[in-house]
Amino acid sequence: MEVLAVSLALLYLILVVRQNILCWLAGILSSTLYIFIMYSAGLYMEACLQVFYIAMGFYGWSQWKSNESKFLVRSWSNTNHLKAVSLILFLTLSSGYLLENFTNAALPFFDALTTWGAVVATYMVAKKLIENWIYWFVINFISVFLFVSRDLNLTAMLFVGYLIIIFFGYRSWNQMRDDS
C-alpha cells in the first residue's frame, strides 16, 4: 500500500510543478491510502492531515478549474506570513500538548508541526502562492526524520525526492509570478 501511496504522491507533486489540474486527483488517491498508513504508524496528526488533503484536493480542483485559462502565481505579504507562522506554532503547541498527554502518539510535537505546516502550505498551493514551496521545504525536511523514526523509509525517501522537486517547482512557478 505504501508503494502505491508514494507513487501517487510523487505524481501529485510533479503535476503541481507543471500546473496540471490532475495533480489534485493524484493527491486525493494518495491521501486516501496514507490515512491507513499513518494511523498504523501511530502518527495520528498525519492521519488526520490526510483527511484534510482529500478535502483540499476537491477545493484545489475547484480553485484551479475556475482559473483554468490562466495560472497566475501570487505572493503573500510579510503580515500574512507572520499570521500563518504564528497560527502554525500555536496549533502545534496546542495539539502537541494534547497528543503528548492524552494519546500514545509518536513524536507528538513534530507530528503536529508537520501537520499544521502542511495545512497552511496546502492552502497556499490551492491559492497559487509562490511561498508554498518554501513552507513545503521546511515541512518536508522535518518529515524525513519523522518518517525514518517510524520506519516509513519509503515515505522518507519520497520526501527526500520532494526536497529536490521543490527547487524545480519554485523555479517554474516563479517564472509565472504575477507581482501586480
C-alpha positions in Angstrom: 0.0 0.0 0.0 2.9 2.4 0.8 4.4 1.9 -2.7 1.2 2.9 -4.4 0.7 5.9 -2.0 4.2 7.1 -2.6 3.8 6.7 -6.4 0.6 8.7 -6.4 2.1 11.4 -4.1 5.1 11.7 -6.4 2.8 12.1 -9.4 0.9 14.7 -7.4 3.9 16.9 -6.9 5.2 16.5 -10.5 1.8 17.6 -11.8 1.7 20.6 -9.3 5.0 21.7 -10.7 3.6 21.5 -14.2 0.4 23.3 -13.1 -1.7 20.3 -14.2 -5.1 20.2 -12.5 -4.9 16.4 -12.4 -2.5 16.8 -9.5 -5.5 17.1 -7.2 -6.8 13.7 -8.3 -3.5 12.0 -7.6 -3.3 13.7 -4.3 -6.8 12.6 -3.3 -6.0 9.0 -4.1 -2.6 9.1 -2.3 -4.1 10.6 0.8 -6.8 8.0 0.9 -4.1 5.3 1.2 -2.0 7.4 3.6 -4.8 7.6 6.1 -4.3 4.0 6.9 -0.5 4.0 6.7 -0.1 7.0 9.1 -2.6 5.7 11.6 -1.0 2.3 11.8 2.4 4.1 12.3 1.0 6.0 15.3 1.2 9.3 13.5 -2.4 10.4 14.3 -2.0 14.0 13.3 -0.5 12.9 9.9 -3.5 10.5 9.5 -5.9 13.4 10.2 -3.9 15.5 7.8 -4.7 13.0 5.0 -8.4 13.7 5.5 -7.7 17.4 5.2 -5.7 16.7 2.0 -8.6 14.9 0.5 -10.9 17.9 1.2 -8.3 20.3 -0.1 -8.0 18.1 -3.2 -11.5 18.9 -4.1 -11.1 22.6 -3.1 -7.9 22.9 -5.1 -9.5 21.3 -8.1 -12.4 23.8 -7.9 -9.9 26.8 -7.5 -7.8 25.7 -10.4 -10.8 24.8 -12.5 -12.2 28.3 -12.1 -8.9 29.8 -13.4 -8.1 27.2 -16.0 -7.4 29.6 -18.8 -4.7 31.4 -16.7 -2.3 30.3 -14.0 -1.3 33.4 -12.0 1.1 32.9 -9.2 0.9 35.4 -6.4 2.8 36.3 -3.3 1.8 36.9 0.3 2.7 40.0 2.4 5.0 39.7 5.3 2.0 40.3 7.6 0.2 37.2 6.1 3.4 35.1 6.7 3.6 36.3 10.3 0.0 35.3 10.8 0.5 31.9 9.1 3.6 31.0 11.1 2.0 32.2 14.4 -1.0 30.0 13.6 1.2 27.0 12.8 3.1 27.5 16.1 0.0 28.0 18.2 -1.7 24.9 16.7 1.5 22.9 17.0 1.9 23.6 20.7 -1.8 23.1 21.5 -2.3 19.8 19.6 1.2 18.6 20.5 0.4 19.0 24.2 -2.9 17.2 23.8 -1.3 14.3 21.9 1.5 14.0 24.4 -0.8 14.0 27.4 -3.8 12.1 26.1 -2.6 9.6 23.4 0.2 7.3 22.7 1.2 9.3 19.6 4.7 9.1 18.4 6.7 12.4 18.4 3.6 14.5 19.1 5.1 17.9 18.6 6.9 17.1 15.4 3.8 15.3 14.1 1.7 18.4 14.9 4.3 20.8 13.4 4.4 19.0 10.1 0.7 18.6 10.0 -0.2 22.2 10.7 2.5 23.4 8.4 1.2 21.2 5.7 -2.4 22.5 6.2 -1.2 26.1 5.6 1.1 25.1 2.7 -1.7 23.1 1.0 -4.0 26.1 1.3 -1.2 28.2 -0.3 -0.9 25.7 -3.2 -4.6 26.0 -3.9 -4.3 29.8 -3.8 -1.3 29.6 -6.1 1.1 31.4 -3.7 4.8 31.1 -4.6 5.9 30.9 -1.0 4.2 27.5 -0.6 7.4 25.9 -1.9 9.4 27.4 0.9 7.0 26.2 3.5 7.0 22.8 1.9 10.8 22.6 2.0 10.8 23.2 5.8 7.9 20.8 6.4 9.3 18.0 4.2 12.8 18.3 5.7 11.4 17.7 9.2 9.1 15.0 7.8 12.0 13.0 6.5 13.3 12.5 10.1 9.8 11.9 11.4 9.1 9.1 8.9 12.5 7.5 9.4 11.8 7.4 13.1 8.6 5.4 12.4 10.3 3.0 9.9 8.4 4.5 7.0 11.6 4.5 4.9 9.9 4.6 1.5 7.9 7.6 2.5 11.0 9.2 3.9 12.7 8.7 0.5 9.7 10.2 -1.2 10.1 13.3 1.0 13.8 13.5 0.1 12.7 13.4 -3.5 10.2 16.2 -2.7 13.0 18.3 -1.4 14.6 18.1 -4.8 11.4 18.7 -6.8 10.6 21.7 -4.6 13.5 23.5 -6.2 12.1 23.0 -9.7 8.5 23.8 -8.5 9.6 27.1 -7.1 11.6 28.0 -10.2 8.7 27.0 -12.5 6.1 29.0 -10.5 8.4 32.0 -10.1 8.5 32.3 -13.9 4.7 32.7 -13.9 4.5 35.0 -10.9 2.1 38.0 -11.0 3.6 40.8 -9.0 0.9 43.3 -9.9 
